[in-house]
Amino acid sequence: MRLLLVAVGRARPGPERDLFEHYRRRLGWSLDLREVEEKRPLPAAERILREGSLLLAAVPSGWPLVVLDERGKGLDSEGLAGRLGDWRDHGRAEMAFLIGGADGHGQAVRERADLLLSLGLMTWPHMLVRAMLGEQIYRAECILANHPYHRPRLNLAD
């Protein structure tokens, strides 16, 4: 599989970038990172539109699009793996993930999404989200390959 992460902002050297790179190196799948940035001091509504345009322009036509959004669907690791596996098994060998700026995504980006994905109700720093997403993509690859990295939760109530 060929994956693309398009994110608003430039990652500086540091532990968050190192952690993202750690999981990217572990992947058997290809994961490219494209960073986009609007440097002009625009009002928030204009900045959201501009960032959305930059994000969408960085994604090749026809690729399934996973947009990380606080209003998105919360999936567990198996659910994300299942979704990626379904796309893969139906001939979609490429997909893109979008991480927006501090003010989130505009309607045009959300409407283009094949999946709006939430990493939970808490707010996370955008650079840490890259690392968390990298780990979940690696975990999804392991789940789909029946690799022992992922251990499903035991149901101790039985």
N, CA and C of each residue as an Amber inpcrd file, in Angstrom:
protein
   474
   0.8320000  -1.1790000   0.0000000   0.0000000   0.0000000   0.0000000
   0.8800000   1.2460000   0.0000000   0.3580000   2.2640000  -0.6250000
   1.0570000   3.5470000  -0.6910000   0.1980000   4.5790000   0.0230000
   0.7240000   5.1290000   1.0900000  -0.0140000   6.0670000   1.9210000
   0.6470000   7.4340000   1.8800000  -0.1830000   8.4450000   2.0740000
   0.2860000   9.8210000   2.0790000  -0.3340000  10.5280000   3.2730000
   0.4980000  11.1780000   4.0660000   0.0250000  12.0260000   5.1520000
   0.2940000  13.4620000   4.7340000  -0.7730000  14.2600000   4.6460000
  -0.6400000  15.6710000   4.3270000  -1.0500000  16.4340000   5.5780000
  -0.1560000  17.2820000   6.0620000  -0.3850000  17.9750000   7.3280000
  -0.0680000  19.4580000   7.1970000  -0.8560000  20.2490000   7.8910000
  -0.5880000  21.6850000   7.9780000   0.5240000  21.8950000   8.9980000
   1.5260000  22.6590000   8.6330000   2.6210000  22.9790000   9.5390000
   3.8710000  22.1910000   9.2410000   4.9820000  22.7420000   9.6490000
   6.2970000  22.1270000   9.4480000   6.7820000  21.5450000  10.7630000
   7.1780000  20.3040000  10.7280000   7.6920000  19.6470000  11.9380000
   9.1350000  20.0750000  12.1730000   9.4010000  20.5270000  13.3670000
  10.7640000  20.8620000  13.7660000  11.3960000  19.6170000  14.3800000
  12.7300000  19.5760000  14.4140000  13.3710000  18.4500000  15.0900000
  12.8860000  18.3630000  16.5390000  12.6550000  17.1440000  16.9880000
  12.1980000  16.9550000  18.3500000  11.5830000  15.5820000  18.5380000
  11.1360000  15.2900000  19.7380000  10.6480000  13.9400000  20.0490000
   9.3990000  13.5390000  19.2660000   8.5030000  14.4770000  18.9710000
   7.3010000  14.1220000  18.2210000   7.6590000  13.6910000  16.8010000
   8.5310000  14.4370000  16.1650000   8.9550000  14.0710000  14.8110000
   9.7200000  12.7550000  14.8320000  10.5720000  12.5750000  15.8350000
  11.3290000  11.3230000  15.9450000  10.3960000  10.1250000  16.1040000
   9.3440000  10.2920000  16.8970000   8.4120000   9.1870000  17.1120000
   7.6520000   8.8670000  15.8270000   7.2180000   9.8930000  15.1070000
   6.5730000   9.6550000  13.8120000   7.5190000   8.8970000  12.8860000
   8.7580000   9.3490000  12.7990000   9.7380000   8.6950000  11.9200000
  10.0120000   7.2540000  12.3580000   9.9890000   7.0010000  13.6550000
  10.1800000   5.6430000  14.1740000   9.1360000   4.6960000  13.5760000
   7.8760000   5.0880000  13.6270000   6.8170000   4.2210000  13.0900000
   6.8310000   4.1980000  11.5720000   7.1700000   5.2900000  10.9480000
   7.2500000   5.3010000   9.4920000   8.3190000   4.3270000   8.9980000
   9.4480000   4.2750000   9.7060000  10.5210000   3.3380000   9.3220000
  10.1080000   1.8790000   9.5350000   9.2670000   1.6210000  10.5090000
   8.8370000   0.2430000  10.7900000   7.8370000  -0.2880000   9.7700000
   7.1440000   0.6080000   9.1100000   6.1040000   0.2070000   8.1670000
   6.6670000  -0.5330000   6.9590000   5.9510000  -1.5660000   6.5430000
   6.2230000  -2.2040000   5.2650000   5.5790000  -1.4220000   4.1340000
   4.4670000  -0.7610000   4.4440000   3.7960000   0.0980000   3.4800000
   4.6030000   1.3880000   3.3110000   4.4320000   2.0200000   2.1880000
   5.0630000   3.3190000   1.9420000   4.2080000   4.4130000   2.5770000
   4.8240000   5.2920000   3.3520000   4.1210000   6.4330000   3.9450000
   4.9290000   7.6880000   3.6890000   4.4180000   8.5310000   2.7960000
   5.0670000   9.8050000   2.4900000   4.4120000  10.9050000   3.3060000
   5.1830000  11.9250000   3.6360000   4.6930000  13.0820000   4.3710000
   4.8500000  14.3150000   3.5020000   3.7570000  15.0610000   3.3520000
   3.7990000  16.3630000   2.6840000   3.2810000  17.3850000   3.6840000
   4.0650000  18.4140000   3.8770000   3.6800000  19.4800000   4.7930000
   3.2750000  20.7030000   3.9780000   2.1710000  21.3150000   4.3660000
   1.7060000  22.5270000   3.7020000   1.5840000  23.6160000   4.7530000
   1.6900000  24.8540000   4.2860000   1.6730000  25.9450000   5.2510000
   1.2180000  27.2300000   4.5700000   0.3340000  27.9250000   5.2270000
  -0.0640000  29.2660000   4.7990000   0.5820000  30.2350000   5.7710000
   1.5110000  31.0350000   5.2950000   2.2680000  31.9220000   6.1810000
   1.6420000  33.3020000   6.3360000   0.7280000  33.6540000   5.4370000
   0.1040000  34.9750000   5.5400000  -0.7980000  35.0360000   6.7730000
  -0.8370000  36.1530000   7.4600000  -1.7060000  36.2970000   8.6440000
  -3.1560000  36.5590000   8.2240000  -3.8730000  35.5050000   7.9070000
  -5.2520000  35.6260000   7.4440000  -6.2300000  35.4840000   8.6120000
  -7.4140000  36.0640000   8.4880000  -8.4510000  35.7830000   9.4870000
  -8.7490000  34.2770000   9.5060000  -9.2050000  33.7800000  10.6360000
  -9.3710000  32.3380000  10.8290000 -10.1810000  31.6790000   9.7120000
 -11.3080000  32.2580000   9.3460000 -12.1580000  31.6400000   8.3160000
 -11.4240000  31.5400000   6.9840000 -10.6950000  32.5660000   6.6110000
  -9.9240000  32.5330000   5.3650000  -8.7750000  31.5400000   5.4520000
  -8.1150000  31.4910000   6.6230000  -7.0020000  30.5510000   6.8050000
  -7.4920000  29.1080000   6.6700000  -8.6460000  28.7900000   7.2500000
  -9.2020000  27.4360000   7.1540000  -9.4470000  27.0680000   5.6910000
 -10.0290000  27.9900000   4.9270000 -10.2740000  27.7370000   3.5040000
  -8.9700000  27.5430000   2.7450000  -7.9890000  28.3930000   3.0170000
  -6.6990000  28.3100000   2.3160000  -5.9690000  27.0170000   2.6650000
  -5.9340000  26.6760000   3.9400000  -5.2930000  25.4260000   4.3460000
  -5.9910000  24.2290000   3.7090000  -7.3170000  24.2740000   3.6540000
  -8.0610000  23.1950000   3.0060000  -7.6910000  23.0450000   1.5440000
  -7.5550000  24.1670000   0.8590000  -7.1480000  24.1250000  -0.5510000
  -5.7620000  23.5200000  -0.7050000  -4.8430000  23.9190000   0.1710000
  -3.4820000  23.3800000   0.1100000  -3.4690000  21.8750000   0.3920000
  -4.2420000  21.4540000   1.3890000  -4.3110000  20.0260000   1.7290000
  -4.8560000  19.2160000   0.5530000  -6.0030000  19.6400000   0.0240000
  -6.6320000  18.8780000  -1.0570000  -5.7820000  18.8810000  -2.3210000
  -5.0780000  19.9730000  -2.5920000  -4.2270000  20.0440000  -3.7810000
  -3.0470000  19.0750000  -3.6890000  -2.6670000  18.6860000  -2.4830000
  -1.5260000  17.7900000  -2.2960000  -1.8870000  16.3120000  -2.4610000
  -3.1840000  16.0170000  -2.5860000  -3.6350000  14.6300000  -2.6720000
  -3.8940000  14.2680000  -4.1330000  -3.2880000  13.1790000  -4.6050000
  -3.5620000  12.7470000  -5.9790000  -5.0480000  12.4360000  -6.1820000
  -5.5360000  12.7090000  -7.3540000  -6.9390000  12.5000000  -7.7010000
  -7.3330000  11.0310000  -7.5250000  -8.4840000  10.8230000  -6.9320000
  -9.0350000   9.4790000  -6.8080000  -8.6160000   8.6980000  -5.5820000
  -7.6830000   9.2220000  -4.7970000  -7.2500000   8.4920000  -3.6070000
  -8.3100000   8.5910000  -2.5200000  -8.6070000   7.4920000  -1.8140000
  -9.4720000   7.5910000  -0.6370000  -8.8410000   8.5520000   0.3700000
  -9.6900000   9.2840000   1.0520000  -9.2190000  10.3500000   1.9260000
  -9.7480000  10.1530000   3.3400000  -8.8130000  10.0410000   4.2850000
  -9.1390000   9.9720000   5.7060000  -8.7850000  11.3210000   6.2990000
  -9.7800000  12.0150000   6.8180000  -9.5840000  13.3470000   7.3830000
  -9.6910000  13.2490000   8.8960000  -8.6280000  13.6290000   9.5870000
  -8.6760000  13.6300000  11.0500000  -9.4270000  14.8630000  11.5020000
 -10.5070000  14.6320000  12.2310000 -11.4090000  15.7130000  12.5990000
 -12.0600000  15.3640000  13.9310000 -12.1320000  16.3350000  14.8240000
 -12.6950000  16.0820000  16.1510000 -14.1550000  15.6440000  16.0840000
 -14.8540000  15.9560000  15.0020000 -16.2470000  15.5390000  14.8490000
 -16.3700000  14.2300000  14.1010000 -15.2370000  13.5870000  13.8370000
 -15.2320000  12.3540000  13.0710000 -15.6460000  11.1490000  13.8890000
 -15.5760000  10.0160000  13.2430000 -15.9430000   8.7420000  13.8520000
 -14.7530000   8.2080000  14.6440000 -15.0190000   7.7600000  15.8490000
 -13.9910000   7.1170000  16.6480000 -13.9490000   5.6330000  16.3250000
 -12.8170000   5.1520000  15.8980000 -12.6460000   3.7310000  15.6020000
 -11.6070000   3.1520000  16.5410000 -11.7730000   1.8810000  16.8940000
 -10.6810000   1.2140000  17.5980000  -9.6620000   0.7690000  16.5560000
  -8.5590000   0.2160000  17.0080000  -7.4790000  -0.1590000  16.0830000
  -7.9340000  -1.1990000  15.0720000  -8.7310000  -2.1720000  15.5140000
  -9.2330000  -3.1920000  14.5860000 -10.1670000  -2.5800000  13.5540000
 -10.9530000  -1.5900000  13.9710000 -11.8610000  -0.9250000  13.0430000
 -11.1170000  -0.1530000  11.9680000 -10.0650000   0.5490000  12.3620000
  -9.2570000   1.2620000  11.3770000  -8.5720000   0.2700000  10.4420000
  -8.0110000  -0.7790000  10.9880000  -7.3710000  -1.8020000  10.1550000
  -8.3770000  -2.3950000   9.1740000  -9.5890000  -2.6620000   9.6560000
 -10.6160000  -3.2100000   8.7810000 -10.9590000  -2.2830000   7.6350000
 -11.0760000  -0.9940000   7.9340000 -11.4030000  -0.0220000   6.8910000
 -10.2810000   0.0410000   5.8570000  -9.0260000   0.1310000   6.3190000
  -7.8950000   0.1730000   5.3890000  -7.8050000  -1.1250000   4.5900000
  -8.0310000  -2.2460000   5.2660000  -7.9940000  -3.5400000   4.5820000
  -9.0870000  -3.6780000   3.5340000 -10.2900000  -3.1750000   3.8390000
 -11.3790000  -3.2110000   2.8530000 -11.0190000  -2.4100000   1.6110000
 -10.4870000  -1.2000000   1.8130000 -10.0860000  -0.3990000   0.6560000
  -9.0080000  -1.1260000  -0.1440000  -8.0200000  -1.6590000   0.5610000
  -6.9360000  -2.3850000  -0.1070000  -7.4840000  -3.5720000  -0.9010000
  -8.3800000  -4.3340000  -0.2700000  -8.9090000  -5.5410000  -0.9040000
  -9.8450000  -5.2440000  -2.0680000 -10.3100000  -4.0120000  -2.1620000
 -11.1560000  -3.6040000  -3.2810000 -10.3810000  -2.7590000  -4.2950000
  -9.0590000  -2.9620000  -4.3220000  -8.2320000  -2.3700000  -5.3650000
  -7.7690000  -0.9520000  -5.1280000  -7.9320000  -0.4540000  -3.9180000
  -7.4810000   0.9090000  -3.6220000  -6.1360000   0.8140000  -2.9220000
  -5.0780000   0.8380000  -3.6920000  -3.7330000   0.6330000  -3.1600000
  -3.1210000   1.9040000  -2.6050000  -3.7860000   3.0380000  -2.7940000
  -3.2880000   4.3010000  -2.2790000  -4.3720000   4.9530000  -1.4320000
  -3.9470000   5.6690000  -0.4060000  -4.8800000   6.4830000   0.3780000
  -4.1200000   7.5940000   1.0790000  -4.8590000   8.6550000   1.3950000
  -4.2600000   9.8360000   2.0140000  -4.9490000  10.1360000   3.3370000
  -4.1660000  10.6890000   4.2620000  -4.6400000  11.1360000   5.5710000
  -4.3500000  12.6280000   5.6620000  -5.3270000  13.3990000   6.1450000
  -5.1490000  14.8460000   6.2650000  -5.2380000  15.2750000   7.7240000
  -4.2560000  16.0670000   8.1500000  -4.2640000  16.7000000   9.4690000
  -4.3040000  18.1950000   9.2290000  -5.3470000  18.8460000   9.7270000
  -5.5460000  20.2660000   9.5000000  -4.7500000  21.1380000  10.4450000
  -5.0010000  22.4180000  10.3500000  -4.3490000  23.3970000  11.2040000
  -5.0600000  23.5430000  12.5360000  -4.6330000  24.5310000  13.2910000
  -5.1400000  24.7360000  14.6460000  -6.6460000  24.9920000  14.6950000
  -7.2010000  25.5480000  13.6240000  -8.6340000  25.8440000  13.6120000
  -9.4580000  24.7630000  12.9320000  -8.8330000  23.6560000  12.5740000
  -9.5750000  22.5300000  12.0050000  -9.7640000  22.6390000  10.5060000
 -10.6800000  21.7910000  10.0210000 -10.9610000  21.6890000   8.5880000
 -12.2260000  22.4510000   8.2320000 -12.2450000  22.9550000   7.0200000
 -13.4420000  23.5760000   6.4810000 -14.3780000  22.5290000   5.9020000
 -15.5550000  22.9870000   5.5230000 -16.5820000  22.0850000   5.0100000
 -16.1440000  21.3590000   3.7420000 -15.4060000  22.0210000   2.8580000
 -14.9810000  21.4000000   1.6020000 -14.1070000  20.1750000   1.8590000
 -13.2390000  20.2500000   2.8400000 -12.3720000  19.1120000   3.1660000
 -13.2120000  17.9890000   3.7760000 -14.0890000  18.3280000   4.7080000
 -14.9230000  17.2940000   5.3330000 -15.8180000  16.5990000   4.3020000
 -16.3370000  17.3630000   3.3560000 -17.2010000  16.7680000   2.3320000
 -16.4340000  15.8440000   1.3950000 -15.1740000  16.1000000   1.1880000
 -14.3370000  15.2700000   0.3020000 -13.8940000  13.9710000   0.9720000
 -14.0130000  13.8930000   2.2940000 -13.5010000  12.7530000   3.0550000
 -14.2870000  11.4730000   2.7630000 -13.5570000  10.3900000   2.6260000
 -14.1690000   9.0610000   2.6040000 -14.3970000   8.5760000   4.0280000
 -13.5820000   9.0910000   4.9460000 -13.7320000   8.7760000   6.3620000
 -13.3000000   9.9850000   7.1680000 -14.1900000  10.4660000   8.0350000
 -13.8270000  11.4710000   9.0330000 -13.4620000  10.6960000  10.2800000
 -12.2260000  10.8230000  10.7220000 -11.7040000  10.0170000  11.8150000
 -11.3330000  10.8920000  13.0040000 -11.8140000  10.5060000  14.1700000
 -11.4610000  11.1970000  15.4050000 -10.5190000  10.3160000  16.2080000
  -9.5030000  10.9300000  16.7950000  -8.6080000  10.1920000  17.6940000
  -9.0760000  10.3050000  19.1420000 -10.3080000  10.7190000  19.3420000
 -10.8600000  10.7970000  20.6870000 -11.3560000  12.1950000  20.9900000
 -11.9140000  12.3420000  22.1670000 -12.5270000  13.6060000  22.5600000
 -11.5180000  14.6400000  23.0310000 -10.3320000  14.2080000  23.3880000
  -9.3180000  15.1450000  23.8680000  -8.6680000  15.8760000  22.6960000
  -8.1400000  17.0390000  22.9640000  -7.3950000  17.8020000  21.9660000
  -5.9240000  17.4280000  22.0820000  -5.3090000  17.1550000  20.9240000
  -3.9020000  16.7480000  20.8910000  -3.0920000  17.7510000  20.0920000
  -1.8250000  17.9600000  20.4550000  -0.9520000  18.7950000  19.6240000
  -0.8080000  18.1600000  18.2380000  -0.8370000  18.9960000  17.2140000
  -0.8220000  18.4770000  15.8510000   0.4130000  17.6290000  15.5460000
   1.5500000  17.9790000  16.1010000   2.7530000  17.1860000  15.8400000
   2.6720000  15.8300000  16.5400000   2.0170000  15.7780000  17.6730000
   1.8280000  14.5000000  18.3510000   0.8070000  13.6380000  17.6040000
  -0.1820000  14.2680000  16.9860000  -1.1630000  13.5250000  16.1920000
  -0.4590000  12.7690000  15.0640000   0.5530000  13.3720000  14.4730000
   1.3030000  12.6750000  13.4140000   1.8860000  11.3680000  13.9480000
   2.4910000  11.4380000  15.1250000   3.0900000  10.2320000  15.7190000
   2.0220000   9.2050000  16.0650000   0.9170000   9.6730000  16.6460000
  -0.1610000   8.7520000  17.0110000  -0.7490000   8.0820000  15.7690000
  -0.9460000   8.8500000  14.7020000  -1.4680000   8.2810000  13.4700000
  -0.4580000   7.3060000  12.8630000   0.8180000   7.6750000  12.8760000
   1.8450000   6.7580000  12.3690000   1.8200000   5.4300000  13.0880000
   1.6670000   5.4690000  14.4090000   1.6030000   4.2220000  15.1850000
   0.3570000   3.4290000  14.8240000  -0.7730000   4.0900000  14.6710000
  -2.0100000   3.3730000  14.3480000  -1.9790000   2.7780000  12.9440000
  -1.3170000   3.4460000  12.0120000  -1.1580000   2.8710000  10.6760000
  -0.2620000   1.6370000  10.7530000   0.8240000   1.7500000  11.5190000
   1.6930000   0.5800000  11.7010000   0.9170000  -0.5610000  12.3590000
   0.1270000  -0.2400000  13.3780000  -0.6710000  -1.2580000  14.0650000
  -1.6720000  -1.8920000  13.0970000  -2.3040000  -1.0740000  12.2480000
  -3.2570000  -1.6050000  11.2700000  -2.5590000  -2.5820000  10.3210000
  -1.3700000  -2.2150000   9.8690000  -0.6160000  -3.1090000   8.9940000
  -0.3380000  -4.4340000   9.7040000   0.0380000  -4.3640000  10.9750000
   0.3100000  -5.5790000  11.7500000  -0.9490000  -6.4210000  11.9470000
  -2.0700000  -5.7800000  12.2380000  -3.3370000  -6.4990000  12.4030000
  -3.6740000  -7.2370000  11.1160000  -3.5790000  -6.5600000   9.9910000
  -3.9260000  -7.1690000   8.7090000  -2.9820000  -8.3010000   8.3300000
  -1.7500000  -8.2690000   8.8420000  -0.7580000  -9.3110000   8.5480000
  -0.7160000 -10.3870000   9.6390000  -1.6050000 -10.2960000  10.6330000
  -1.5990000 -11.2200000  11.7780000  -0.2600000 -11.2350000  12.5020000
   0.3720000 -10.0850000  12.5760000   1.6390000  -9.9260000  13.2830000
   1.3390000  -9.7610000  14.7670000   2.1790000 -10.2890000  15.6490000
   1.8660000 -10.2320000  17.0930000   2.0300000  -8.8730000  17.7590000
   2.4260000  -7.8180000  17.0240000   2.5590000  -6.4890000  17.6420000
   1.2640000  -6.0810000  18.3360000   0.1350000  -6.3170000  17.6650000
  -1.1570000  -5.9360000  18.2330000  -1.7260000  -7.0990000  19.0310000
  -2.0760000  -6.8170000  20.2520000  -2.7120000  -7.8300000  21.0900000
  -4.1220000  -7.3570000  21.4020000  -5.1360000  -8.0800000  20.8930000
  -6.5100000  -7.6620000  21.1880000  -6.7820000  -7.6920000  22.6970000
  -7.6850000  -6.8390000  23.1280000  -8.0630000  -6.8240000  24.5320000
  -8.6950000  -8.1290000  24.9320000  -8.3110000  -8.5940000  26.0900000
  -8.9360000  -9.7940000  26.6320000 -10.2250000  -9.4100000  27.3220000
 -11.2260000 -10.2360000  27.1760000 -12.4810000 -10.0140000  27.8820000
 -12.4120000 -10.7820000  29.1890000 -12.0210000 -10.0980000  30.2550000
 -11.8300000 -10.7480000  31.5470000 -13.1460000 -10.9450000  32.2920000
 -14.2350000 -10.4230000  31.7510000 -15.5280000 -10.5760000  32.4220000
 -16.0930000 -11.9720000  32.2410000 -15.6150000 -12.7140000  31.2720000
 -16.1440000 -14.0690000  31.0200000 -15.5800000 -15.0870000  31.9780000
